[in-house]
Structures are given as C-alpha cells and as structure tokens.
C-alpha cells in the first residue's frame, strides 16, 4: 500500500508526496505555507482519487508525466517516466491503492533517529 509523506522543503514550505508500495515517489504536491493546509489537501486528495482526473504530458526530451487535477485545480505533478506505459502504471497504482494510503508526517524539525 502506498502512503502520503508530508515533509518540509528547504525554503520552509510544506509538501506531500505519494509514494508507491515500494517507496518510490509517484507525485509531489504543490507547496504550502502552512502545515495544516498541506495535511488537509493530502486528506482531501486521498478521499477524491476516484473523482480526480490525471492529465498526461510529454516533455520536449521525450519523458512522460501527469498532473493530478481536482475541480480544475492542479494538486500535484508526477515524477518523470521513460514510457507512456510506465506513466499509466503510476496512475493505475494511485487509483487502486490511493484511497487506502496512510498519511505520514515527517515535517517536524525534530530528530527522529538519534546517534
């Protein structure tokens, strides 16, 4: 099962990533100034995966990616894939496992693992 991972960017803003069952990031959200907004959008997206749309794109270098759109608002952008088939597999994994994903919050600046 995949998971939403909330973390802090170097700029101090927050983001969430949806990671696959194997721990590989599939998409990254937009940036959020407040952590509670980031958590709320992750929860919203998790509950709306069956209603959101996935818009596919191809870069000028031949790489493929998609954007997650809810009510005409881009919520997240995927990583780059080498083939259209791999892009579709990423989307399929989100649709299949996304609503069951847990939300992990690693945004706290506390040290989790001490030396």
N, C-alpha and C positions, 0 to 999 in steps of 0.2 A: 504494500500500500504506500502511496506517495504521502508527502507532507508539505505543509506550508512552513517556511522558515523565515521568521522575522529577524532582521538584523539592521545594524546601523551602518550607514555609509561613512566614509572618511570626512565628508562635509558636515556630518551631524544629522543629516536627514535619515529617515527610515525607509525601508523597502521590504517586500516579501518575495520569496522565490517559491515556486512549486517545484519540488524535487521528485524524481521518479522513485520507484521501488528500489532501484539500485543506487540511489543517492546522487544522481546526475541532475543538474538544474534543467528544467524544461522551459520555464519562462520566469521573467523578472518583472515586478510591478513598476509603476511609476514611483517617483519619490514623494514622501510625505514629511511634512514638517513636524507633525505630532504623532506619537506612537499609537495613541488611541484611534486616530484616523486610519492608520495602517492596519491595525488589528480589525477594525470594523469592515474595511474593504476586503480583507482576506476572508473574513467570515461571510460577507455578502457574496463574494465570488464563489466560495465553496458551496453555498446554497443555491446558486444560479447556474451551475455548469450546464444543466440541461437546456437552459434558455439563452445562453450567450452564443455569440457567433465567433467563428475563427476565420479571419481574413488572411489568405496566403499571399506572400510576396516572393519575388526573386530579385536578388541584388545584381548589380552590374557585373559582379565577379562570378555569377552562377550559383551562389549559395541561396538556400531557401529558408524562410522563416514565416511566422504567423503572428498576428496580433489578436488578443482576446478582447472582444467588444461586447459591452453590455449597454443597451439603450443608447446606441450611437456614441458611447464614450469608450475610448481605448483604456483598458485597465492594465494590460501587461503586454510585453513583447517577448517572443520566444528567443531561444538561442539560435544560432545559425546551423542549418543542416546541409549535408552534401547532396542529398537527393530529395525529390518530392515525396517519395515513398517513406523516407525516414521522418519527414515533416508530418505526414498523415499518421504515422505510428505514434508520434508525440501527442498529436491531438486525440487519437483514439485512447491513449493511456489516461489522459486528463478526463475525458468523458466517462471512462469506465471506473476509475478509482478516485477522481477528484472530490466527489461529494462525501467520501468516507475518510478523507485525509485529515490528519490531526494538525493542529497549529502549534509550532514550537517557537518560543520567543527567546532569541539569543541577543536581543538588543540591549540588555542591561550591561553596563560597563564593568560589572563585577567579574573577577577572575573565577572561572568555573573550576578549572583544574590547577591546583597549586603545585609548585615544585616539590 
